[in-house]
Structure formats: structure tokens, C-alpha cells
């Protein structure tokens, strides 16, 4: 069996990507999940952060719900660190969303540094997926990527452990792949996540915004490598080998494109030559309509 075939079939569509328009390659301009945006602020300073870029340019989305009126999943939130507004406020927002939309899937996206045991116990009954964004297995690389220290690193791992030992939520590590920075760390992160009881590792390619290029270059980010789509599949396959019991996925839209190409007769090995434009320009764009604020 060709190595490329094995790699393609060892990774999954992340649970977070289920219901996303990006899984339908027929859509010309797919939009990400609806989200409730709370703040663009964050207590970390990641080298790839689009939220900081938008905030510094005065282009961050205002607080509110962005999406259609019949959502199947809502992310809390895609910009900033939602727990900065406090657990009480966060709980209130989620409860109101559930009143309005019913049995919608709620995905909490957080860096985990503020998700302590007390906060987790309050949020656990209200959310379906807890995604902790962490892209390193060691403090040294974590600090390089986030500007965070030992306190933040340990808190993020503790949040993973809390979610990983819960029977009520799906625990997910959301890791941005930064070639030249965390290539060797992601398989170690997969092993660490598996040991903490985490259900899934979701690997995303790094999108480069102009304002972040200097910082990325300073830590050795490999811009050329980041354009090679197949590399993320190779990294995910290595992570799966390192942690066989862990579900490992890459962005569902990438897998959808691969599947379409294969259905159209493209040879598996030819996928290695695919390239993406990792540079997204100056500012991130919110494609969804703002409906209301709670």
C-alpha cells in the first residue's frame, strides 16, 4: 500500500469541522462555523495570531453572534480568549444561545490558561467540545510560540487534563502547525495529549498575515514548507503513529480537497506537489453576518 495512501487514511476530519461549509468543495466561498465573539483580547501573544492583527488594526469583530439563524454548531469564540470576560459572563452567553437555538453543538475554543477546575465545572454541562489551543509539548517551544511562561504552560496542560477526564465533553487539542518551529513537538504533543485522556488532536496549517511575518521569521518559521499542503498530512500521520489511541485530524477542508482530487483521478503521490498560498494578506476577514449581541 503506497505511503501516501496510508497517511491519507490514518487521519480524520476533526469533530469541530463537522457541519462546516468547508467540507463541501462545491461551495465557492465557504464560511466557517457560526460563532459568538466575546473579545479580541488575549493573555497570550502567539506568533501566528490573527486576532491580535485585527485588534491592532481596529478591525476586530464587535461582540455578538455571527452566522445564520439555524446553526448546527457555534464556536465560542474564534477571536481572543473567551474566559477573559469571566466564567459567569461566559456561562450566561452560552445559556442564552441554547435558549435561542436549542440543541446546537457548542465548541469552546480557549488557550486553556484560565480554564481552572472551578471554571471547568461550571462550563462542563453547557459545552460539547472543549478545544484547548496549544502547539508545543515543551515549555521552551511553548514560550517561543506564545510568549507565555511556565505558569501558563502548566495551566493549559491542566485544562487538557480536566477536559480529558470528563465524560461529558469531547477534549480536543487544537495545534497550529508551524514548520521550522514545532515539527518535532507535535508528535510529542500527541503522546502527551493521549496520556492526559484527550480524545482528539486537530492540526491546522499556519496562516500568515503580514503583521506577523517578522515574528515568524525570527523564530525560524519555514515559509516555503508552510505552502506544501501534503506536509501537514505527513505530520498528522506521524502524530497518529506516536499516539495510536488518539484521534488525529487535519482541517476538514484540506481533506475534502484531497478527496475531490482523488475522485477526479489524481494520483496519490501527485498530491505532494500541491501548494497553498499561506500568506493571507493584511487582515483576517469575518465573512459571516452579525445578528445580535447578548
Residue pairs with C-beta under 8 A, 6 or more apart in sequence:
2 268
2 269
4 230
4 268
4 269
4 271
4 272
5 268
6 237
7 233
7 234
7 236
7 237
8 233
8 255
8 258
8 262
8 268
8 271
10 236
10 237
10 240
10 241
10 248
11 233
11 236
11 237
11 240
11 248
11 249
11 250
11 255
12 247
12 248
12 249
13 23
13 249
13 252
13 255
14 172
14 200
14 202
14 249
14 250
14 251
14 252
15 129
15 170
15 172
15 199
15 200
15 202
15 247
15 249
16 33
16 73
16 75
16 107
16 129
16 131
16 172
16 174
16 202
17 23
17 202
17 249
17 251
17 252
17 253
18 73
18 252
19 33
19 72
19 73
19 105
20 30
20 32
20 33
20 73
20 252
20 253
21 27
21 30
21 31
21 32
22 30
22 32
22 251
22 252
22 253
22 256
23 252
23 253
23 256
24 30
24 256
25 256
25 257
25 260
29 287
30 253
31 67
31 287
31 288
32 75
32 78
32 287
32 288
33 67
33 71
33 73
33 74
33 75
33 107
34 65
34 66
34 67
34 68
34 71
34 73
34 74
34 75
34 288
35 65
35 66
35 67
35 74
35 75
35 76
35 77
35 78
35 288
36 64
36 65
36 66
36 74
36 75
36 76
36 77
36 93
36 97
36 294
37 61
37 62
37 63
37 64
37 65
37 66
37 77
37 78
37 79
37 80
38 63
38 76
38 77
38 80
38 82
38 84
38 85
38 89
38 90
38 93
39 63
39 77
39 79
39 80
39 81
39 82
39 84
39 85
40 51
40 52
40 54
40 55
40 60
40 61
40 79
40 80
41 55
41 80
41 81
41 84
42 49
42 51
42 52
42 80
42 81
42 84
42 111
43 81
43 84
43 111
43 113
43 114
43 152
44 81
44 111
44 113
44 146
44 147
44 148
44 152
45 52
45 146
45 147
45 148
46 52
46 135
46 145
46 146
46 147
46 176
47 144
47 145
47 146
47 178
47 181
47 212
47 215
47 216
47 219
47 221
48 145
48 176
48 178
48 206
48 207
48 208
48 212
48 216
49 212
50 79
50 207
50 209
50 280
50 284
51 60
51 78
51 79
51 80
51 284
52 211
53 209
53 211
53 212
53 282
53 283
53 284
54 60
54 61
54 79
54 283
54 284
55 80
56 211
57 211
57 282
57 283
59 283
59 284
60 79
60 80
61 79
61 286
61 290
62 290
62 293
63 293
64 290
64 291
64 292
64 293
64 294
65 74
65 97
65 290
65 291
65 292
65 293
65 294
66 286
66 288
66 289
66 290
66 291
67 74
67 288
67 289
67 291
68 288
69 291
70 101
71 101
71 104
72 104
72 105
73 104
73 105
73 106
73 107
74 97
74 101
74 104
74 105
74 106
74 107
75 107
75 109
76 82
76 90
76 93
76 94
76 106
76 107
76 108
76 109
76 127
77 109
78 109
81 110
81 111
81 113
81 114
82 90
82 108
82 109
82 110
83 90
83 110
83 114
83 115
83 119
84 114
87 118
87 119
87 122
87 123
90 123
91 122
91 123
91 126
92 294
93 294
94 106
94 123
94 126
94 127
95 126
96 294
97 104
97 106
97 294
98 104
98 106
98 126
105 128
105 129
106 126
106 127
106 128
106 129
107 127
107 128
107 129
107 131
108 123
108 127
108 129
108 130
108 131
109 131
109 133
109 174
110 130
110 131
110 132
110 133
110 159
111 132
111 133
111 134
111 146
111 152
111 156
112 132
112 133
112 134
112 155
112 156
112 157
112 158
112 159
112 160
113 148
113 151
113 152
113 155
113 156
113 159
114 155
115 123
115 130
115 132
115 155
115 159
115 162
116 155
116 158
116 159
117 162
120 159
120 162
120 163
120 166
123 130
124 166
124 168
124 169
125 168
127 169
128 169
128 170
129 169
129 170
129 172
130 159
130 163
130 166
130 169
130 170
130 171
130 172
131 172
131 173
131 174
131 202
132 156
132 159
132 160
132 163
132 171
132 172
132 173
132 174
133 174
133 175
133 176
134 142
134 156
134 157
134 160
134 173
134 174
134 175
134 189
135 141
135 142
135 145
135 175
135 176
135 177
135 178
135 182
135 185
135 186
135 189
136 142
136 144
136 145
136 146
136 182
136 185
136 189
137 185
137 186
137 188
137 189
137 191
137 192
138 185
138 188
139 149
139 150
139 153
141 181
141 182
141 185
142 148
142 152
142 153
142 156
143 149
143 153
144 181
144 219
145 178
145 181
145 182
145 219
146 152
148 156
157 192
157 196
160 171
160 173
160 193
160 196
160 198
161 196
161 197
163 169
163 171
163 172
163 198
164 171
164 193
164 196
164 197
164 198
164 199
165 196
165 197
170 199
170 200
171 197
171 198
171 199
171 200
172 198
172 199
172 200
172 201
172 202
173 189
173 193
173 198
173 200
173 201
173 202
174 202
174 204
175 182
175 186
175 189
175 201
175 202
175 203
175 204
176 203
176 204
176 205
176 206
177 183
177 186
177 203
177 204
177 205
177 206
177 226
177 231
177 232
177 235
178 206
178 216
178 221
178 226
179 206
179 221
179 222
179 225
179 226
179 231
180 219
180 220
180 221
180 222
180 225
181 219
181 220
181 221
182 189
183 235
186 201
186 203
186 235
186 238
186 239
187 235
187 238
187 239
187 241
187 242
187 243
188 242
189 201
189 239
190 201
190 239
190 240
190 242
190 243
190 246
190 248
191 242
191 243
193 201
193 243
193 246
194 243
194 245
194 246
198 246
199 246
199 247
200 246
200 247
200 248
200 249
201 236
201 239
201 243
201 246
201 247
201 248
201 249
202 249
202 250
202 251
203 232
203 235
203 236
203 239
203 248
203 249
203 250
203 251
204 250
204 251
205 226
205 229
205 232
205 250
205 251
205 254
205 276
205 278
206 216
206 221
206 226
206 278
207 278
207 280
208 216
208 223
208 226
208 278
208 279
208 280
209 279
209 280
209 281
209 282
209 283
209 284
210 279
210 281
210 282
211 282
213 279
216 223
217 223
223 278
223 279
225 231
226 278
227 275
227 276
227 277
227 278
228 272
228 274
228 275
229 254
229 271
229 274
229 275
229 276
230 271
230 272
230 274
232 250
232 251
232 254
233 250
233 254
233 258
233 271
236 248
236 249
236 250
237 248
239 246
239 248
240 246
240 248
249 255
258 271
261 271
261 274
262 268
